[in-house]
Amino acid sequence: MAVTRRREVQLPPVVDRFEAERVRSPRVASRISQAVAAAIKDSGQSREQIAAGMAAFLDESVTPGTLYQYSSEANLKNNIPAHRLIALAMVTGDARVLNAALEGTPFVAIEARYEPLLEREVRKEELADLLNDRIGKADAQWRASK
């Protein structure tokens, strides 16, 4: 009998995150700056294109120089505001930048298309809890009636 090795299938992550070695600071401001820099680099777009896209999305001025400030760890006092972080994620299509900001919290950013699946799983848990509670009460009544 021949022994066959099971080939491991590499599935994409459910939650998009940067590799730990790319965005690795314990300080939130520094981690966000690293994530902004990585999202800009990975986007394949120029800073000018990203700034223009963010400006259009926000209907406010965003310059390539501003993006440089947001991505510089030497300039942590000018960290990117939340509304601009959202615009950056939209323009680059990169949710990893949001998840870098959320690291260390009980939250994650996922694509909205997954919301119905989350709804389904939450309702299944709620239904199971309700049924288990009612079954427990019925069992207690049954034992008490003996």
C-alpha positions in Angstrom: 0.0 0.0 0.0 1.4 3.3 -1.0 1.6 6.1 1.5 0.4 9.4 0.0 1.0 12.8 1.5 -1.9 15.1 2.0 -1.3 18.3 0.2 -2.1 21.3 2.3 -4.3 23.9 0.6 -3.4 27.5 1.3 -6.6 29.4 1.8 -6.6 33.2 1.8 -7.1 34.8 5.2 -10.6 35.7 6.2 -9.5 39.0 7.7 -6.9 41.0 5.7 -3.9 41.9 7.7 -0.3 43.0 7.0 2.4 40.4 7.7 3.7 40.9 11.3 7.2 41.8 10.1 5.9 44.7 7.9 3.7 46.4 10.5 5.1 45.6 13.9 5.0 48.4 16.4 3.5 48.1 19.8 2.7 51.8 19.6 -0.6 52.5 17.8 0.6 55.7 16.1 3.7 54.1 14.7 1.8 51.0 13.6 -0.7 53.1 11.7 2.1 55.1 10.0 3.7 51.8 8.9 0.4 50.5 7.6 -0.3 53.7 5.7 3.2 53.5 4.1 2.7 49.8 3.2 -0.8 50.4 1.8 0.5 53.2 -0.4 3.5 51.1 -1.6 1.4 48.0 -2.3 -1.4 49.8 -4.1 0.5 50.2 -7.3 -0.6 53.8 -7.5 1.4 57.0 -7.1 0.9 59.2 -4.1 -0.6 61.8 -6.5 -3.2 59.3 -7.7 -4.0 58.2 -4.1 -4.2 61.8 -2.9 -6.5 62.7 -5.8 -8.7 59.7 -5.1 -9.0 60.5 -1.4 -9.8 64.1 -2.2 -12.6 63.1 -4.6 -13.9 60.6 -2.0 -13.8 63.1 0.9 -14.6 66.3 -1.1 -11.6 68.0 0.6 -8.0 68.7 -0.3 -5.5 65.9 0.2 -2.0 66.4 -1.1 0.8 63.9 -1.8 2.9 65.7 0.9 0.1 65.0 3.4 0.3 61.3 2.6 4.0 61.5 3.2 3.4 63.0 6.6 0.9 60.3 7.5 3.3 57.5 6.4 6.4 58.9 8.2 7.2 57.4 11.6 9.4 60.5 12.3 6.2 62.6 12.2 3.9 60.7 14.5 2.2 63.9 15.7 0.5 64.1 12.3 -1.1 60.7 12.3 -3.9 60.2 9.8 -7.4 61.1 10.9 -10.0 58.3 10.9 -12.0 59.7 7.9 -8.8 59.9 5.8 -7.8 56.4 6.9 -11.2 55.2 5.6 -10.6 57.1 2.3 -7.2 55.6 2.0 -8.6 52.1 2.4 -11.3 52.9 -0.2 -8.9 54.3 -2.8 -6.3 51.6 -2.4 -8.8 48.8 -1.8 -6.7 47.7 1.2 -8.6 46.8 4.4 -5.3 45.8 6.0 -4.7 49.5 6.9 -8.0 49.5 8.9 -7.1 46.2 10.6 -3.7 47.6 11.6 -5.4 50.5 13.3 -7.8 48.0 15.0 -5.1 45.7 16.2 -5.3 45.1 19.9 -9.0 45.8 20.0 -11.9 43.3 19.8 -12.8 44.6 16.3 -11.9 43.8 12.7 -12.7 45.3 9.4 -14.1 42.9 6.8 -15.9 43.4 3.5 -19.5 44.3 3.8 -20.5 41.3 1.6 -19.7 39.1 4.6 -22.3 40.8 6.9 -25.1 38.4 6.0 -22.9 35.5 7.0 -22.2 37.1 10.3 -25.9 37.7 10.8 -26.6 34.0 10.1 -24.0 32.8 12.6 -25.1 35.2 15.3 -28.7 34.1 14.9 -27.7 30.4 15.0 -25.9 31.0 18.3 -28.9 32.9 19.7 -31.3 30.2 18.6 -29.1 27.5 20.1 -28.9 29.4 23.4 -32.7 29.9 23.5 -33.3 26.2 22.7 -30.8 25.0 25.3 -32.4 27.3 27.9 -35.9 26.0 27.1 -34.7 22.4 27.0 -33.0 22.9 30.4 -36.1 24.3 31.9 -38.2 21.4 30.5 -35.7 18.9 31.9 -35.8 20.5 35.3 -39.6 20.4 35.3 -39.6 16.8 34.3 -37.1 15.8 37.0 -39.1 17.8 39.6 -42.3 16.0 38.6 -40.9 12.5 39.3 
